Amino acid sequence: MLGGGMAEAAFQSRGVAAITASVTFQPILKITHAGLSRVPQETNIAVISGTAKSITNIQTVTLSSYVDSGPVSSTITYVSVSTGTYAFQFEMPVTVSTGSSNFYYRLSAADQSGNIGVWPTSGAYFSVDIQPPGIVHTALERISSVTAVAIATGTIFDTGGIRTIDVFYRSDTETVFSTASLVIASSPTVYNFVVEMPVNVSRANNFYYNLKASDLSGNYCFYPGEGRYIQVGISSSRTVTVGSGGGVIGISDGNPNDGETSLDIPGGALDSSVNITITEVDPSDPSVASAGALTGNSRPVSVYRFAPAGLVFKKMLKMNLLYQDKNQDGIVDGTPYSEDALRIMWWDGYEWRLIGGKVDTALNVAHTNIQHFSLYGVFPVGALSDNDYRPKEKIITPASADSINDFATFSGLRDGDTVTIFDVNGRRVRQVSNNYIWDGKDDENNIVESGLYIYQIKTSGKIISGTIVVAK
């Protein structure tokens, strides 16, 4: 026994090699299917195809599916051919309603031996994105027949990632829609878009456009709808009736990112209702004169006519004049002029007169206060001398009934500057600020007596004086 035990121990001491192997068992019944990337919106039918393969004959292939959290529906194909490989194809209508987000499905097959195969192999349902992107957009109100600017802006959102935005557009003198497309990098779930649409305004009255957004799954949506288009009028003017209560009249230009030419008319500025018209004028029109040396003999960058011509208001109006700087680079489009150099001028029937005003570079508008209607333009203006601030009117006749030569205009002043009027005895009669027009009235709003008056302009840290005569 002892010897035998020793012999056994000696044998064991030599060691025994432990042999292990990894064995992968192929399923007896296998379903091959690529998985849908999308359900075509054109048909809303999911076409699901593939093969089921077994070592014995296939008996059935089953498709089970549902939309979102809805009920599961199943379609079964019974295979009658005696083969171990079967090519199947299901065409499943997918009911898509507002807010639908996903289509879920899985496949199973059985053979005559009772073997079962599933796809996906985990047994879970495969998800397909069926939710199209959403578009938020405010339709354009008007396109200028002068500047021909049309820019569509808005927001696209999609949980699966956004791929493209397409804009289809034409004017009513064209028969074919043009397309402007933007491929969106990095596939964001929310994207703020800006797409410019070239506009052919020649002889056109209307412009039509719609928007199409697509996601990474190929789902898409149209705004305002497939086959539907937003209609925008092409014009150069707008007329609004304004009464004694006042109101705001504006004329947009087809670019939602900038401001608009507008008038803010306070209550009491008019005694009765008046049809007020703002007309945009082409700055290159031969009827529009260049300005003098103050602007380097340049032409205006934008011009607007306000009618009825010569209308005088009882109170000051706030006026905004739009100019173009679509890319916001600080340079007026199509010119070498910095927008910081822009000032407002008005046409007195013989020459351009400087008003001044301020520039809002974010909204691309020059603004000032006015009290009468005329032709107003935005010009690049150089450095001003003392005489440039002085009024050209030496005599005003505010008491006459002809509405001619009723006021004096002090040029080139900006917010914060002041004009003070004194009589010959040094008594203050009126202080003017933020409008820089003296209508011959005192601080009590009464027309002053005929005679000589002294004005004192305070601007840019200096004082400029002069005289003006009031004649009744």
C-alpha positions as CSV (number, residue, x, y, z in Angstrom):
1,M,0.0,0.0,0.0
2,L,2.8,2.4,0.9
3,G,4.7,1.7,-2.3
4,G,1.7,2.1,-4.3
5,G,1.0,5.4,-2.6
6,M,4.4,6.6,-3.3
7,A,4.1,5.7,-7.0
8,E,0.9,7.6,-7.2
9,A,2.4,10.6,-5.6
10,A,5.3,10.5,-8.0
11,F,2.9,10.5,-10.9
12,Q,0.9,13.4,-9.5
13,S,4.1,15.5,-9.0
14,R,4.6,15.6,-12.7
15,G,1.6,17.8,-13.0
16,V,-1.4,17.6,-15.3
17,A,-2.0,20.2,-18.0
18,A,-5.5,21.8,-17.7
19,I,-7.0,22.3,-21.1
20,T,-9.8,24.9,-21.7
21,A,-11.4,26.1,-24.9
22,S,-13.9,28.8,-25.8
23,V,-16.7,27.4,-27.9
24,T,-19.3,29.7,-29.6
25,F,-22.5,28.0,-30.3
26,Q,-24.3,29.4,-33.4
27,P,-28.1,29.7,-32.9
28,I,-30.0,26.9,-34.5
29,L,-32.4,29.5,-36.0
30,K,-31.0,32.9,-37.0
31,I,-32.7,36.0,-38.3
32,T,-30.7,38.4,-40.5
33,H,-32.0,42.0,-40.7
34,A,-30.2,45.3,-41.1
35,G,-32.6,47.5,-39.0
36,L,-34.5,50.4,-40.4
37,S,-33.0,53.9,-40.3
38,R,-36.3,55.6,-40.9
39,V,-39.9,55.2,-41.9
40,P,-40.6,57.1,-45.1
41,Q,-42.9,60.1,-44.4
42,E,-44.1,59.9,-48.0
43,T,-45.9,56.6,-47.4
44,N,-45.7,56.0,-43.6
45,I,-45.1,52.3,-44.4
46,A,-42.2,50.5,-42.7
47,V,-40.8,47.9,-45.2
48,I,-39.0,45.3,-43.1
49,S,-37.1,42.6,-44.9
50,G,-34.4,40.0,-44.2
51,T,-33.9,36.2,-44.0
52,A,-34.6,33.5,-41.4
53,K,-32.3,30.5,-41.5
54,S,-32.4,27.2,-39.6
55,I,-31.1,23.6,-39.9
56,T,-34.6,22.5,-40.4
57,N,-37.6,24.0,-42.2
58,I,-38.9,27.4,-41.2
59,Q,-42.6,27.5,-40.1
60,T,-43.4,31.1,-39.2
61,V,-41.9,34.6,-39.2
62,T,-43.5,37.2,-36.9
63,L,-43.3,41.0,-36.9
64,S,-44.4,42.7,-33.7
65,S,-44.6,46.5,-33.6
66,Y,-46.0,49.6,-31.9
67,V,-45.8,53.4,-32.0
68,D,-44.7,55.1,-28.8
69,S,-46.5,53.5,-25.9
70,G,-49.4,52.2,-28.0
71,P,-50.7,48.6,-28.3
72,V,-48.5,46.0,-29.9
73,S,-49.7,44.6,-33.3
74,S,-48.3,41.5,-34.9
75,T,-48.1,40.2,-38.4
76,I,-47.3,36.5,-39.0
77,T,-46.1,34.8,-42.2
78,Y,-46.6,31.1,-42.4
79,V,-43.9,29.5,-44.5
80,S,-45.0,26.5,-46.6
81,V,-41.9,25.9,-48.6
82,S,-39.7,23.1,-47.4
83,T,-36.5,25.0,-46.9
84,G,-34.2,26.0,-44.1
85,T,-33.8,29.6,-45.5
86,Y,-36.7,32.0,-46.0
87,A,-36.5,35.6,-47.3
88,F,-39.2,37.6,-45.7
89,Q,-40.6,41.1,-46.3
90,F,-43.3,42.9,-44.2
91,E,-45.0,46.2,-45.1
92,M,-46.3,47.6,-41.9
93,P,-48.4,50.8,-42.0
94,V,-47.2,53.2,-39.3
95,T,-49.8,55.4,-37.8
96,V,-48.1,58.8,-37.1
97,S,-50.0,61.5,-35.3
98,T,-48.9,64.9,-34.0
99,G,-46.2,64.3,-31.4
100,S,-45.4,60.7,-32.4
101,S,-41.7,60.1,-31.7
102,N,-40.7,56.4,-32.2
103,F,-41.7,53.2,-34.0
104,Y,-40.7,50.0,-32.2
105,Y,-40.5,46.5,-33.7
106,R,-38.9,43.1,-33.4
107,L,-38.9,39.9,-35.4
108,S,-39.2,36.2,-34.3
109,A,-39.2,33.0,-36.3
110,A,-40.0,29.3,-35.4
111,D,-39.0,26.1,-37.2
112,Q,-40.6,22.7,-37.3
113,S,-38.4,21.5,-34.4
114,G,-39.7,24.2,-32.1
115,N,-36.6,26.3,-32.2
116,I,-37.1,30.1,-31.9
117,G,-35.0,32.9,-33.2
118,V,-35.4,36.6,-32.5
119,W,-34.1,39.9,-33.8
120,P,-32.6,41.9,-32.1
121,T,-31.0,39.0,-30.3
122,S,-31.5,40.6,-27.0
123,G,-35.3,40.3,-27.5
124,A,-35.8,44.0,-27.0
125,Y,-37.7,46.1,-29.5
126,F,-35.7,48.1,-32.1
127,S,-36.5,51.8,-32.1
128,V,-36.8,54.0,-35.2
129,D,-37.1,57.8,-34.9
130,I,-40.3,58.9,-36.7
131,Q,-40.5,62.4,-35.2
132,P,-39.8,65.2,-37.7
133,P,-38.0,68.4,-36.6
134,G,-39.9,71.4,-35.5
135,I,-39.6,74.9,-37.0
136,V,-40.3,78.1,-35.2
137,H,-40.4,81.0,-37.6
138,T,-42.0,84.5,-37.8
139,A,-43.1,85.2,-41.4
140,L,-41.7,88.2,-43.1
141,E,-44.1,91.2,-43.3
142,R,-42.7,93.1,-46.3
143,I,-39.8,93.1,-48.7
144,S,-38.4,96.4,-49.9
145,S,-38.4,97.0,-53.6
146,V,-35.4,99.2,-53.1
147,T,-33.0,97.0,-51.0
148,A,-34.5,93.6,-52.1
149,V,-33.5,92.0,-48.8
150,A,-35.2,88.8,-47.6
151,I,-33.8,86.9,-44.7
152,A,-35.5,84.0,-43.0
153,T,-34.7,83.4,-39.4
154,G,-35.9,81.1,-36.7
155,T,-35.2,77.9,-34.7
156,I,-35.2,74.2,-35.5
157,F,-35.4,71.6,-32.9
158,D,-35.1,67.8,-33.0
159,T,-34.1,65.3,-30.3
160,G,-32.2,63.1,-32.8
161,G,-30.1,65.9,-34.2
162,I,-30.6,68.4,-37.1
163,R,-29.0,67.9,-40.5
164,T,-30.2,70.6,-43.0
165,I,-32.5,73.6,-43.5
166,D,-33.7,74.3,-47.1
167,V,-35.6,77.4,-48.2
168,F,-37.6,77.4,-51.4
169,Y,-38.4,80.8,-52.9
170,R,-39.5,82.9,-55.9
171,S,-41.1,86.2,-56.8
172,D,-44.4,86.3,-58.7
173,T,-42.5,87.1,-62.0
174,E,-40.6,83.8,-61.8
175,T,-42.0,80.3,-62.5
176,V,-39.4,78.1,-60.9
177,F,-38.5,78.1,-57.2
178,S,-34.9,78.6,-56.2
179,T,-33.3,76.9,-53.2
180,A,-31.0,78.1,-50.5
181,S,-29.6,75.3,-48.4
182,L,-27.6,75.1,-45.1
183,V,-25.9,71.9,-43.9
184,I,-25.7,72.1,-40.1
185,A,-22.4,70.8,-38.6
186,S,-22.2,68.8,-35.4
187,S,-25.9,67.8,-35.6
188,P,-27.3,70.0,-32.7
189,T,-30.7,69.3,-31.2
190,V,-31.5,73.0,-31.3
191,Y,-30.3,75.4,-34.0
192,N,-31.0,79.1,-34.7
193,F,-30.9,79.6,-38.5
194,V,-30.4,82.6,-40.7
195,V,-30.8,82.1,-44.4
196,E,-30.8,84.9,-47.0
197,M,-33.0,84.6,-50.1
198,P,-32.0,86.7,-53.1
199,V,-35.1,88.5,-54.4
200,N,-35.9,89.5,-58.0
201,V,-38.0,92.6,-57.4
202,S,-38.2,93.7,-61.0
203,R,-41.9,94.2,-61.8
204,A,-42.7,91.9,-58.9
205,N,-45.5,92.5,-56.4
206,N,-45.2,89.4,-54.2
207,F,-42.6,86.9,-53.0
208,Y,-43.2,83.3,-51.9
209,Y,-41.2,81.0,-49.7
210,N,-41.3,78.0,-47.5
211,L,-38.9,76.2,-45.2
212,K,-37.9,72.5,-44.9
213,A,-35.9,71.1,-42.0
214,S,-34.4,67.5,-42.0
215,D,-33.0,65.5,-39.1
216,L,-30.3,62.8,-39.1
217,S,-32.9,60.0,-39.5
218,G,-34.2,61.6,-42.7
219,N,-37.4,62.9,-41.1
220,Y,-38.4,66.3,-42.3
221,C,-41.0,69.0,-41.9
222,F,-42.2,72.0,-43.9
223,Y,-43.2,75.5,-42.7
224,P,-46.0,76.5,-43.2
225,G,-46.6,73.1,-44.7
226,E,-45.7,70.9,-47.6
227,G,-46.9,72.5,-50.8
228,R,-47.8,75.7,-49.0
229,Y,-45.9,79.0,-49.2
230,I,-45.7,82.3,-47.2
231,Q,-46.7,85.2,-49.4
232,V,-44.9,88.5,-48.7
233,G,-45.7,91.8,-50.5
234,I,-42.9,93.7,-52.3
235,S,-43.3,97.5,-52.0
236,S,-41.5,100.7,-51.4
237,S,-44.2,102.5,-49.2
238,R,-46.7,102.2,-46.5
239,T,-49.7,104.4,-45.6
240,V,-51.3,104.5,-42.1
241,T,-54.0,106.8,-40.8
242,V,-53.0,108.5,-37.6
243,G,-55.3,110.6,-35.5
244,S,-55.0,113.1,-32.7
245,G,-54.2,110.2,-30.3
246,G,-51.0,109.6,-32.1
247,G,-49.5,106.2,-33.0
248,V,-46.5,104.4,-34.4
249,I,-46.0,103.8,-38.1
250,G,-43.2,101.6,-39.4
251,I,-42.0,100.1,-42.6
252,S,-40.0,96.8,-42.4
253,D,-37.4,95.7,-44.9
254,G,-37.4,91.9,-44.9
255,N,-34.6,91.5,-42.4
256,P,-35.8,90.5,-38.9
257,N,-32.4,91.1,-37.4
258,D,-32.3,94.8,-37.9
259,G,-34.7,97.7,-36.9
260,E,-37.1,99.5,-39.2
261,T,-37.8,103.0,-40.5
262,S,-40.5,104.3,-38.2
263,L,-42.3,107.4,-36.7
264,D,-43.5,107.6,-33.1
265,I,-46.2,110.3,-33.2
266,P,-47.3,111.4,-29.7
267,G,-50.9,112.2,-28.8
268,G,-51.7,115.9,-29.5
269,A,-49.3,116.2,-32.3
270,L,-52.2,116.3,-34.8
271,D,-55.6,117.9,-34.5
272,S,-57.3,115.4,-36.7
273,S,-56.7,112.2,-38.6
274,V,-54.1,112.3,-41.4
275,N,-53.0,109.6,-43.9
276,I,-49.3,109.4,-43.4
277,T,-47.1,107.7,-46.0
278,I,-43.5,106.5,-45.7
279,T,-41.8,105.9,-49.0
280,E,-38.4,104.4,-49.4
281,V,-36.4,106.0,-52.2
282,D,-33.5,104.5,-54.1
283,P,-30.4,106.5,-53.0
284,S,-29.0,106.1,-56.5
285,D,-32.0,107.7,-58.2
286,P,-31.0,110.7,-60.2
287,S,-33.7,112.8,-58.5
288,V,-31.8,112.4,-55.2
289,A,-29.1,115.0,-54.9
290,S,-25.7,114.5,-53.4
291,A,-24.9,116.5,-50.3
292,G,-22.2,119.1,-50.1
293,A,-18.7,119.3,-48.7
294,L,-19.9,118.3,-45.2
295,T,-20.4,114.7,-46.6
296,G,-17.6,114.8,-49.1
297,N,-20.2,115.3,-51.8
298,S,-21.4,111.8,-51.1
299,R,-24.8,110.3,-51.9
300,P,-27.1,109.1,-49.0
301,V,-27.0,105.5,-47.9
302,S,-30.7,105.5,-47.4
303,V,-33.5,107.9,-48.2
304,Y,-37.2,108.2,-47.1
305,R,-39.9,110.5,-48.1
306,F,-42.6,111.4,-45.5
307,A,-46.0,112.7,-46.7
308,P,-48.0,114.8,-46.7
309,A,-45.0,116.9,-47.7
310,G,-44.5,120.0,-45.4
311,L,-46.8,118.8,-42.7
312,V,-45.9,120.5,-39.4
313,F,-46.7,118.8,-36.1
314,K,-47.6,120.4,-32.8
315,K,-45.2,118.1,-31.0
316,M,-41.9,116.5,-31.8
317,L,-41.8,113.1,-33.4
318,K,-39.3,110.3,-32.9
319,M,-37.9,109.2,-36.2
320,N,-35.8,106.1,-37.1
321,L,-34.2,105.7,-40.5
322,L,-32.9,102.3,-41.5
323,Y,-29.6,101.7,-43.3
324,Q,-28.1,98.3,-44.4
325,D,-25.4,96.4,-42.6
326,K,-26.5,92.8,-42.9
327,N,-23.3,91.2,-41.7
328,Q,-22.9,93.7,-38.8
329,D,-19.3,94.5,-39.7
330,G,-19.7,98.2,-38.9
331,I,-19.5,99.2,-42.6
332,V,-22.6,100.2,-44.5
333,D,-23.3,97.6,-47.2
334,G,-22.0,98.5,-50.6
335,T,-20.1,101.5,-49.3
336,P,-16.7,102.3,-47.6
337,Y,-18.6,104.3,-44.9
338,S,-18.4,103.4,-41.2
339,E,-21.8,103.5,-39.6
340,D,-20.4,105.6,-36.7
341,A,-20.0,108.5,-39.2
342,L,-23.7,108.4,-40.2
343,R,-26.0,111.4,-39.6
344,I,-29.5,112.4,-40.7
345,M,-30.1,115.2,-43.1
346,W,-33.3,116.7,-44.6
347,W,-34.0,118.3,-48.0
348,D,-35.3,121.8,-47.8
349,G,-36.2,122.0,-51.5
350,Y,-32.8,123.4,-52.5
351,E,-30.1,121.6,-50.5
352,W,-29.6,118.9,-47.8
353,R,-29.6,120.3,-44.3
354,L,-27.9,118.5,-41.4
355,I,-29.9,117.4,-38.4
356,G,-27.5,115.0,-36.8
357,G,-29.0,112.4,-34.5
358,K,-27.5,109.2,-33.2
359,V,-26.8,105.8,-34.7
360,D,-28.0,102.5,-33.1
361,T,-25.4,100.1,-34.6
362,A,-27.2,97.0,-33.2
363,L,-30.4,97.8,-35.1
364,N,-28.8,99.7,-38.0
365,V,-31.0,102.8,-37.6
366,A,-30.2,106.5,-37.3
367,H,-32.6,108.3,-35.1
368,T,-33.6,111.9,-34.2
369,N,-36.6,114.1,-33.4
370,I,-38.4,116.0,-36.1
371,Q,-41.4,118.3,-36.3
372,H,-42.1,118.5,-40.0
373,F,-42.3,116.2,-43.0
374,S,-39.8,116.3,-45.9
375,L,-37.3,114.1,-47.6
376,Y,-34.9,112.6,-45.0
377,G,-31.6,110.8,-45.7
378,V,-28.8,109.1,-43.9
379,F,-25.3,110.4,-45.0
380,P,-21.7,109.9,-43.9
381,V,-20.7,113.2,-42.3
382,G,-17.2,114.4,-41.5
383,A,-16.0,116.7,-38.8
384,L,-18.2,119.8,-38.1
385,S,-17.1,123.4,-37.9
386,D,-18.9,126.0,-35.7
387,N,-20.9,127.2,-38.7
388,D,-22.2,123.8,-39.4
389,Y,-24.1,123.9,-36.2
390,R,-25.7,127.3,-36.8
391,P,-29.2,127.5,-38.4
392,K,-29.4,128.7,-42.0
393,E,-32.5,130.7,-41.1
394,K,-31.7,134.3,-40.2
395,I,-35.4,135.3,-39.9
396,I,-38.4,133.1,-39.0
397,T,-42.1,133.9,-39.2
398,P,-43.9,131.6,-36.8
399,A,-47.1,133.7,-36.6
400,S,-47.8,133.5,-40.3
401,A,-50.5,131.2,-41.6
402,D,-48.6,129.9,-44.6
403,S,-46.6,127.3,-42.7
404,I,-43.4,128.5,-44.4
405,N,-40.2,129.5,-42.6
406,D,-41.9,128.8,-39.2
407,F,-38.8,127.5,-37.4
408,A,-35.0,127.5,-37.3
409,T,-33.1,124.2,-37.4
410,F,-29.8,123.8,-35.4
411,S,-27.7,121.2,-37.2
412,G,-25.4,118.4,-36.2
413,L,-26.5,118.2,-32.5
414,R,-26.8,115.0,-30.6
415,D,-28.5,113.8,-27.4
416,G,-27.3,115.8,-24.5
417,D,-26.5,119.0,-26.5
418,T,-28.6,122.1,-25.7
419,V,-29.7,125.3,-27.5
420,T,-30.7,128.2,-25.3
421,I,-32.6,131.2,-26.7
422,F,-32.2,134.7,-25.0
423,D,-33.8,138.1,-25.7
424,V,-31.5,141.1,-26.2
425,N,-31.7,141.8,-22.5
426,G,-30.1,138.4,-21.7
427,R,-33.4,136.9,-20.3
428,R,-33.8,133.2,-21.2
429,V,-36.7,132.7,-23.5
430,R,-36.5,129.0,-24.3
431,Q,-34.2,126.0,-23.9
432,V,-34.2,123.4,-26.7
433,S,-32.9,119.9,-26.3
434,N,-33.3,116.6,-28.2
435,N,-35.0,118.3,-31.1
436,Y,-32.9,121.3,-32.0
437,I,-35.7,123.2,-33.7
438,W,-36.8,126.6,-32.4
439,D,-40.3,127.5,-33.5
440,G,-40.3,131.0,-32.1
441,K,-42.0,130.1,-28.9
442,D,-41.0,130.7,-25.2
443,D,-41.0,128.2,-22.4
444,E,-44.8,128.8,-21.9
445,N,-45.4,127.8,-25.6
446,N,-46.3,131.3,-26.6
447,I,-45.0,132.9,-29.8
448,V,-42.4,135.5,-28.7
449,E,-42.6,139.2,-29.8
450,S,-40.9,140.3,-33.0
451,G,-37.3,141.2,-32.6
452,L,-33.7,140.0,-32.4
453,Y,-32.9,136.9,-30.3
454,I,-29.6,135.4,-29.3
455,Y,-29.0,131.6,-29.4
456,Q,-26.3,129.7,-27.5
457,I,-25.4,126.2,-28.6
458,K,-23.5,123.9,-26.2
459,T,-22.0,120.9,-27.9
460,S,-18.8,118.9,-27.6
461,G,-17.5,121.0,-24.7
462,K,-17.8,124.3,-26.5
463,I,-20.3,127.2,-26.8
464,I,-21.4,128.6,-30.2
465,S,-23.5,131.8,-30.3
466,G,-25.4,133.8,-32.9
467,T,-28.6,135.8,-33.6
468,I,-31.9,135.2,-35.2
469,V,-34.8,137.5,-36.0
470,V,-38.5,136.7,-35.3
471,A,-40.9,138.6,-37.5
472,K,-44.7,138.5,-37.0
